[in-house]
Amino acid sequence: MHHRFASLLFAGLVLFTMPAIAVDPQARDISAPGEINQRTGEFERNLTDLGLSARLKCSLLVEIPDDTGGRNPSFGGICDMQLTSDRSTTIMLCNDTMVGRLTVKAHGFSVDRNALVKFTATNCPGGG
């Protein structure tokens, strides 16, 4: 009986310590203020191209390298989007600036780095 409990306990520890989402180990967090402003501005221009005049405040930004040596990375962010002066909503978005791909998710996502990396790699792969 103690052996079975120990086995279950060990299995539980292994399961709880394994990451829930496999992520690209090459993903880079964007944390320099100048680069945050650059990426946020790029996302705002992408939204303006779609007819949405929005202000963004991004709390988490990542860069995903492409598979051609890093010449065409893609970028993802979790940002508060403000369309009017009194209301904002949290969105997840990504873009591949070379191809011009933009994907926005407005609900149903986890606000964490692993979810952002997976979303960006899936929806906006660098290089096209």
QUISULNOR-V309267 format. One line per field, one symbol per residue. phi: phi as a letter, one per 40 degrees, with the letter a starting at -180 (. if undefined). A space follows every 10 residues. Layout:
phi: ???
This chain:
phi: .ccccccccc cccccccccc bcbccccbcb bcdccccccc cccccdcccc gbcbbbbcca bbbbcccbgg cbcbbbabbc bbcbcbabbc bbaaabcccg cbbbbcagbc caccccccdc cccbccgh
